[in-house]
């Protein structure tokens, strides 16, 4: 059975979780984030589900430490406080699989944890990669980065930060960006998001379904935690940076994304860790031009894989 560790400073929450998952997995519970980290260091733990607001150490810090000690462990943040700082940190620092809010939907929580556990079990069972393939050299990766922004400011910054081997493409509109993705494989998309109601946010979610190996960095002035939670759960974005993006954070995010893309190309089994929830958007309202763009990308992706 998979081993799942629940971390929450309220014992009544842990009792509820123990009852909910009894018989489904080996259950570990603790009210201490530090103890949770120590347990992960000592034994294989397939999934860690942590609350955010705890007195000694926050959930994001717990999940960040878990990722460092056990990269194969799947990480879920379960919290009743969806504040913007916690949400952005959960993706930027914790690289979480899902963000779930309290009070939780029991069936959804069970399904999410069980999916995460299956992915982690495969990861723990897989043989370790050869030392030479663990960290592909960025200097030899001829990857493409696509920047979607209307004025070119973000694209100019990305060009300054990237090594010469990385090709930077710039699109000023969503149709142009999708056309570029249908032509060639894109390792990283850096997307400027200026409106939560526009097509770009929904397009990023659909993109991850069609191209799970493409990493997405969102740059936006919007301090909208609901928007970011949707992009995490339904789009598995890699980073969320407030605009204007701090130079060093953007540089580190780009390099980490290129590194992850190279790892995903070397081991297709890792793609399952980037699986997304079904979009809550209404597919029937998708414009015809967008449906055609997705079809071109789907066909191009199939050809590249084939």
Buried (B, 14 or more C-beta within 10 A) or exposed (E): EBBBBBBBBEEEBBEBBEEBBEEBBEBBBBBBBBBBBBBBEEEEBBBBBBBBBBEEBBBBBBBBBBBEEBEBBBBBBBBEEBEBEBBBBBBBBBBBBBBBBBEBEEEEBBEBBBBBBBBBBBBBEEEEEEEEEEEBEBEEBEBBBBBBBEEEBBBBBBBEBBEEEBBBBBBBEBBBBBBBBBEEBBBBBBBBBEEBEEBBBBBBBBBBBBBBBBBBBBBBEBEBBEBBBBBBBBBBBBBBBBBEBEEEBBBBBBBBBBBBBBBBBEEEEBBBBBBBBEBEBEEEEBEEEBEEBBEBBBEBBEEEEE
